[in-house]
Each structure stands twice: as C-alpha cells, then as structure tokens.
C-alpha cells in the first residue's frame, strides 16, 4: 500500500505522541507509513530546552 497523498493540511490535524525510547520532551506526529516496515513520514517536535545530546533510537 502506498502513502496517501495529503496536500494543504495542518500538521496539527495529526495526533501528537511521545517518541518511543527518546528524550523526554520530544514528540512526533505520524503523517503516513506502513506498519511493520519502519518506513514512515512524520513531523518531529522538540519542547523548549530539550537536551538532544544523548543518543536515542526512533521508531513509529
């Protein structure tokens, strides 16, 4: 299944969730993806003051 074509929509229309196994204060909004493949399109967000110097792993 291909990714849906989405144009001219606010990123705020997608739910904001914590990024698993990541630094506190980092969230993401998954726009599209294929479960099981690890292939996805997202908006990553950082709260003010988030420490990003630590190593982290991303997953949908």
C-alpha positions as CSV (number, residue, x, y, z in Angstrom):
1,X,0.0,0.0,0.0
2,X,1.4,3.4,-1.0
3,X,1.3,6.5,1.1
4,X,-1.8,8.7,0.9
5,X,-1.5,11.9,-1.0
6,X,-2.1,14.7,1.5
7,X,-1.9,18.3,0.5
8,X,-2.5,21.6,2.2
9,X,-3.4,20.4,5.6
10,X,-2.2,21.5,9.0
11,X,0.2,19.2,10.8
12,X,-1.9,19.8,13.9
13,X,-4.6,17.5,12.3
14,X,-2.4,14.5,13.3
15,X,-2.2,13.3,16.9
16,X,0.9,14.3,18.9
17,X,2.6,11.3,20.6
18,X,5.8,10.8,22.6
19,X,8.7,9.4,20.5
20,X,9.4,5.9,22.0
21,X,12.8,5.3,23.5
22,X,13.7,9.0,23.2
23,X,14.5,12.0,25.3
24,X,11.6,13.5,27.3
25,X,10.0,16.4,25.6
26,X,10.4,15.0,22.0
27,X,7.1,14.2,20.3
28,X,6.1,13.2,16.8
29,X,3.1,13.4,14.5
30,X,2.9,10.4,12.1
31,X,1.6,11.6,8.7
32,X,1.7,8.3,6.9
33,X,3.6,5.0,7.0
34,X,3.5,1.2,6.5
35,X,3.3,-0.7,9.8
36,X,6.0,-3.4,10.1
37,X,8.3,-1.8,7.6
38,X,9.6,1.1,9.8
39,X,9.0,3.4,6.8
40,X,7.0,6.5,7.8
41,X,6.6,10.2,7.3
42,X,6.5,12.3,10.4
43,X,6.8,15.7,12.0
44,X,9.2,15.6,14.9
45,X,8.8,18.3,17.6
46,X,11.1,19.4,20.4
47,X,9.9,21.3,23.5
48,X,11.9,24.3,24.5
49,X,15.0,23.3,26.5
50,X,15.1,19.6,25.4
51,X,18.5,18.1,25.7
52,X,19.3,16.3,22.4
53,X,22.9,15.5,23.2
54,X,22.0,11.9,24.3
55,X,21.9,9.0,21.8
56,X,18.3,7.9,21.0
57,X,16.5,5.5,18.7
58,X,13.5,6.4,16.7
59,X,10.5,4.2,16.0
60,X,6.9,4.8,14.9
